[in-house]
Each structure stands twice: as C-alpha cells, then as structure tokens.
Amino acid sequence: MIYVLEALAPLIISVGGALAFVFILRAIVIHIQRPREAKRDTYTPLSPTLQWMNTAGSILLAANKDDFRYMAGVYYPGNENDPKKVEGIKRSLWKYWEIQGHESAMDKMTRLVRSGMRVWYGEEMKKLETLYHGYSEEELIEVAKQENPNANEDSFLPKMIMAYRRYGENALLGWDMGRAGYIIQWCYFVGYVSMEEVLEIGVEAGRKAQNFFQNWEEMMESYLLGGQYWMREDASDPNSMTAERWKIYEALWKGEKPYKKIPYTTIAFDTHLSKEIITDKYGIMPEYQKYYANK
C-alpha cells in the first residue's frame, strides 16, 4: 500500500494543486461578483451611537469629503489642534446656524430636533394644499410646467405636496434629524458642547427617526427632500444641489470612489442608541485607543 501511495503521490499532488487552483479562482470570482453593498469596510473605532449619528448625516459628511471613521468625519487625535480646520468649522456654524458658543449651540440643536425646518414646511404645505386642493400629481406637474416646461414629478411643487400628503410635516424629519446628528458633533469639535450633550441631542434625534422611518433608505430620501425644500429647486435639474446630493447618496450606496465605505451597511438603522459614554473624548472605543495612541 505504501508503494502504491508513493507511486500515486505525483498524481495526487497534481490533482490537489488543480483543485486548490479551482477553489482560489472560484473565491476570486465570488468576490468580484458580490454586490458592492457586501464589500463593506466594517472597521471603525467609534461607538455604535456615534456611528449611527455619522450615518444619519452621511450625505453632508461625504459632501465635505470627511472620514466616516471619526466624529463628524474630522475629530481624531491631533486634528483638534489644526487652527485652519477649527476656524473653518466655526465660520460655518456661524454662517449657517448663527452658533457661536455653548448657549446658541444647544438652543439651535434642541430646536432643530423638536421642531426644525419641518414646521415651516408643514405651514407652507397647508397653504399650498388649500390652493391646489384636489389636484392630482399630474395636474400639479402641469402647474409646475408654467414656470419650467421640463417639470416632472421631481419638480418642487409636485414633489413637496405629494410628500406632505403622504407623511405630513414629518416628510422632512430625516432632514432635521440627520443634520442634528452631524452638526452637534461639529459643535463638539470646536469646544462648544460636551460629549454628554452630543449624545443627548444625537440620541433624541436618532430615536425620533427610528420611530418614524423603517430603514436608512426612507430616512435618506427624507433628508434629500429637505435639502430640496431648503434650496427650493427641481431635483431633475442636473445643476441643482439636490441632484448633486442624490449622486453622492447613490455613490455611497454603491461604494464608489471616493466613498469606499458604505455607512448604511455598516451600522443597522435600528441600532440601540445610548447616552452612556463608553469612549474617550474622540469617540474612540477602548479596544482601538491603544492603536490611536501610537499614531
């Protein structure tokens, strides 16, 4: 038997090598054919709650070309000492939010979570509903065509009214909660609020969103609708901010460059959100802190 095995050894090795090659080739093919949603980078040092908050503000974070691994995409050891970055965010907070310190930060963020732009939207839509009572989507599109011959279902008037009929003022809830989860971290980066306050605002915003939406898709579409309402533009206009934001969102879902990380598949929408502080001041979990201390 030993001699037979020795005689067959070259053949066995040859067959084994061929099988190994086949398995390796198959693994490569499977990897290539996997949907991009499965090719996600699951590494992040942030706590689940902070990951969720970054994902809620993912479109804005990606538009700013920041990194999903860090709080607001920018807060990591040493970066808080970059005067250019700190002053840039302070200017943005003042320009867009009139935030210039702790009191204004907490006031603006609390109001954003509890009322936000969705209240203005609701009031305006009530007036438009009175004006266009009984109009179908097709009829609303025809009205929109009076100003824009190329108007369609994604134009401002039909898009806003149809969304309001379906969801009420909460059609913009994703817009308000996504910004709250992201901007409060900006406030933290420049020293206006504490980690406790970041989690206070972020968890309240997150729970509101989780109680209303079923998944990230619904929340992000609400976020994009809010951006369209804010800019008062047609999403079908390729030069609009809304169209650009849609491109970013689609690229994020597909993991296309430069957005290799797919946040929506890394953290579940129904993740339990907690106000408990389980990280260091950078939001980094204990198991990653040694690594970042050596960077």
MODA-V142375 format. One record per helix or strand. SS is the DSSP state (@ for helix, = for strand). FROM is the first residue (numbers start at 1). TO is the last residue. Records with the same first field share a line. If there is no record, write none. Layout:
SS = FROM-TO + FROM-TO
This chain:
@ = 2-33 + 36-38 + 48-56 + 58-63 + 79-81 + 83-97 + 102-114 + 117-131 + 137-144 + 156-189 + 195-212 + 216-231 + 241-254 + 263-266 + 286-293
= = 46-46 + 71-71 + 75-75 + 279-279 + 284-285
